[in-house]
């Protein structure tokens, strides 16, 4: 092969002469792929990849194909150059990717065997995707500018080319990347793991990293089984001189190959042996004997596991499109030492595709907030999250069914690691289908939030700082809410940007501005005539606007459109326009930008003003009895708009000033003051908030000067406050006051129908009233110093209040008393006086924490005492129906939390940090990796409460939904679950119902087809047999003997192949006899239960019997489910029901024991006793214990032990309480 020198800017490197290879590929493509090439050529760049088969190339020229394996970089580059050559010069910027697939070879290459022999060679491996990271840009062609000599370096980045360190001209380290001039492509990191069916005998599954480029990005998700063709490359693990490297695959092509449980390779000889074995009369008995033969006994349990391995019929679809699961789920609950874990490990080893995990490592879930939730953006003001995301949702993509994401750049108010408020970077915005239920939270300060049950919220519970999911809140927690946030420095808001009325024209002679703009447009569109035509104007009209001498008012909306089209910012225009008019109206001066005076005027009008507007006129009035305020408003109007306000005095009404101006009305409307009936519609718009601290401060001052008050009651605490009927205004005000650290409370007062006299007129309240209250000396001072009143009377009253009011340390506490008591005990701290449940103020906590020695908890306590958090108690907590079909979320870099309605919420749950250094990785869990197979889950009772919702989904629908770190996805997890757990108290209590001794929720229990309790019962005969069996087993193992089994068995490898064949090829149908038997069993049990007042079986058990019957037929490779199959399934179901669902008080099977955790008889006793308490509650307050017990024994025929158990349960549930010893009272009473 010939080589030539190529200059890449950073030096010289030896490159092969690819001409012969290019010519060869051109011939191959023309001969075999002409149609595919034309399709690519016509659809580029929407379609960038050109797929060719290695098998086809090998047939065409086997020597050439084999050289491709050895030199993939050169050959693939040559193939791409061949495509460019074929496209010709008319196809510019044509840069397709050649992707090789169907790579031939001998034995499949395992990930664990990829080593030094494969470096820089083309390989093909198959694995399951375990991780996928975010997309990142990688430079293709880099342009560097030398800041020293001005030299420009252009570097084409190919394999082996690195960023130049010095300028090639002046040899200085002064190169800077010119991002705009450089060209980038997307790359994405992923990871695959060895297929589980290829990993045997407990060996760890090997992993390898993948790098995907350009259109391969986002083509896979965790859980996918894929075949990867790529080039093995190296990257250094440690320091520069470290000789050890990590390997990864630079991916050329990907093929999805979702292999399932049954896809184990079988030879013709294997198939013959399988068919012959299936004809044996005792085939099921042999299979059962072969299940964990080293574990003695447990016949029924082994039969059930055998059926689970075969499974029911897959792909059964309901008429409405829903799928019926065929996976059989089994739960083993046993005393310690009963062999559960060994059995699970055996089955995990036997199943063709399986995984063994402990209960702590199974699944995960996610979050979102309601559309009305307020968020603060440092560049856009305060928005409802739904409005913000809908406004900015462009070029979004569907991540999964009902899950949409979109890249986003912005900064939102969040919380850092030291509990300080700050702005975090938004990376993505999300729109997600709403869940069935949301959680509504209202705090004592009046902040409220609707949130998905899985959304974590920062809370203090019993002194412990935790992120707690909303669905797990009890109502006793203190939530982290904002007390001090950051004011926006603001950005200039051009007044003309607020004016959209098409009747507004520009009085100022801005002909020079028009000339500048239209000249730019003339260059863009050809000439002035073309510009006029584009805007639907006569050419003469355009020339009038360009003429300094003949200028006539150009419509403002046209000029703004032209300026935008010409690439000019609105701010540049605002400084040139100072006077406008409405057609046939008088001139109005306008300032260049929104200023504090205009914001203050808006606040006055919001409080005591109104706007009347029709098509051509608008009247703005401000009513107030304070002449000083009227004069202040008049002066602002004159100074900013050049208008003289008309003063209207009235003996029956409050004095007012009035102006007529469509322009001023529209400006006020954009700041939140609507025309017409306004009180409940007043708002603080994102425009006003984004104008910054000074404007917002003056708006609030105007509001408080009108609708605000200073209250010093004779009894009770003093307050500064404001009343409004606008909920939006009130909610935003308490958040904006936090810019200056002012903590306010929002109360809702229902005054509807209340009548009052104002200046001789009767006024009736028609709406809810929202009252903002500011209390406490610190807050009064902050309000005075940061906002205050212009109205002298109110300002003097506030100053007097501050001089006389006493400090109240209970207004801003940190609820960590239980944590402090624990610290005192742990470190033996003497002299500390900490009262339980009496929480410290922030200042007291700071004093206490500062005195601590250097212990691990000190920094956290100091941070809490100096934090921007107000710990707010929950006052209302309930599940509600979503208000809209969509909920919203943000992905916030680093913090992964944001402030929603003043409450800190977290947006991560099961993603993990990307190993490449930034971003987050979507990772598949155990049940996803086992999809299409079997998951053996040990310690099932140890699964976190937060994971159980995901397990409900997996066990019923075969999917896992994840929403974490802004990553939202749904994974396929069609998995049979064999789970093992321990009884709640270590061992089974023979005096209690077995089913209530599982520490597993009844809703999760009911998902299992069969539940087997394994009890360690003392029985001399059985114990002796077990002892002999174990002794014999250990003796033979020590002597390396393998005596012939007493019962017939098959080896594990054959059984694995037999199961695979049955699952793949056998799909038995129910016979009439089997169908009638199952129907008869169900109806008989239901009728029996009806007579005895219990529910012995439900349709869920019927579906389980059908699955078990189908599995039984599969064990014989039968295409028909016969009567014996139904009998076997029914016998197993009866065995299980008698073991766990037998009500000992009635002697009858009661499925409620599994589905609700209690037998029907106990539920009846519970409700009867509750009814008795309710009746007695009318006679006694509270109810004496002796009287309650006496009536229950006499009237309800209960024994004392049962009464005591039910009373304890009622106390635990909070349905009754004990106001004093020996007496009970209902928590809620009903008439």
VENZI-V874251 format. One line per field, one symbol per residue. ss: DSSP state (@ for helix, = for strand, . for the rest). phi: phi as a letter, one per 20 degrees, with the letter a starting at -180 (. if undefined). A space follows every 10 residues. Layout:
BEGIN
ss: ???
phi: ???
END
This chain:
BEGIN
ss: ..=====... .=====..@@ @@@@@@@@@@ @@.@@@@@@@ @@@.....== ===@@@@@@@ .@@@@@@@@@ .@@@@@@@@@ @@@@@@@... ......==== =.......=. @@@..@@@=. .========= ========== ======.... .=====.... .......... ....===... ..======== ====.@@@.. ......==== ===@@@.... ....====== ======.... ....====== ======.... .......@@@ @@@@@@@@.. ..@@@@@@@. ........@@ @@@@@@@@@@ .....==... ..==.....= ====.....@ @@@@@@@@@@ ...=====.. ........=. ...====... ====@@@@@@ @@....==== ..======== =====..... ========== ===....=== ===....=== ==...===== =..======@ @@.....=== ==........ ...=@@@@.. ...===.... @@@@@@@@@@ @@@@@..@@@ @@@@....@@ @@@@@@.... ....=@@@@@ @@@@@....@ @@@@....== ==....===. ..=..@@@@@ @@@@@@@@== ===....=== ===...@@@@ @@@@@@@@@@ @....===.. .....===== .@@@@@@@@@ .......... .....@@@@@ ..@@@@@@@@ @@@@@@@=== =.......== ====..@@@@ @@@@@@@@@@ ...======. ....====.. ====....== ====..@@@@ @@@@@@.... .@@@@@@@@@ @@@@....@@ @.==..@@@@ @@@@@@.... .........= =@@@@@@@@@ .......@@@ @@@@@...== ========== .....===== ==....==== ..====.... .==......= ===..@@@@. ...=====.@ @@..@@@@@@ @@@@@@@.== ====..==== ==...===== =.=....... ...@@@@=.. .@@@@....= ====.....@ @@@@@@@@@@ @@@@@@@@.. .......... .@@@@@@@@@ @@@@@...== .@@@@@@@@@ @@@@@@@@@@ @@......@@ @@@@@@@@@@ @@@@@....= =.@@@@@@@@ @@@@@@@@@@ .==....==. .@@@@....@ @@@@@@@@@@ @@@@@@@@@. ..==@@@@@@ @@@@@....@ @@@@@@@@@@ @@@..==... ..====.... .
phi: .eccecednd qdbecffegf fffffgffff fdcfffffff ffdfegdddd ecefffffff afffffffff cfgfffffff fffffffnff eelecfdece clferefgfe gfefbffdfm deccccadfd bbeffcecfd cddddefedn fdddceecgn ecffecffed meececfeff eedccecbeb bdcgfffedc lmffefcbed ddclfefmec cgofecddda dfcccfedfg efeecedbde febccfcffd geedfcefff ffffffffef fdgffffffe elffefmlgf fffffgfffe mefemedfge ofeefdfddc dddbfgnenf ffffffffff fgcbbdcefe cdbabbbacf fefecddfdc ndcfgfffff fdeclfcefa gncccbfbca ccfbcefemd faddfedbcc ccgfffcdde ccefenfcbd bfgeffcfbd clneebedfg fdfdnefdef decbddfefn cfdfgffeed ffeecefgfd gfffggffff ffffdoafff fgffdmdfff fffffeefed gcgegfffff fffffenefg fffffedcbc begmdefcfc ffcfcgffff ggffffeccb cdbcfdcbdd ccdaeeffff fffffffffe cmdefeedeb fecffbdbcd afffffffff eodfenfdge dfbdfgffff fogfffgfff fffffdeebc dcffcnefbd bbdbdeffff ffffffgfgd meedddddde dfnfdbdcln deddfdcfdd decdcngfff fffffecmde ffgfffffff fffdfefcfe fcddfcffff fffgffdlee neddefmdee ffffffffff efffdgefff fffffdeeed edffdbbbec egfbfcdcbc edfmflbbed lndfcdccbb ecffffpbnc deceeffffe gnbcdedelf fefggfefff fgfffddmcc eccblmecbc dfbfcfdddc bdfgdncfef edfffeeeec ggfegffefc cdeddedfbg ffffffffff ffffffffel dcffffdfcc ffffffffff fffeddcfdf efffffffff ffffffffff femcdebcgf ffffffgfff fffffdleec eegfffffff fffffffffd deeffdmdfc fggefcnbfg ffffffffff ffffffffec beefgfffff ffffedleef ffgfffgfff fffnecbdfb gmccbffddc e
END
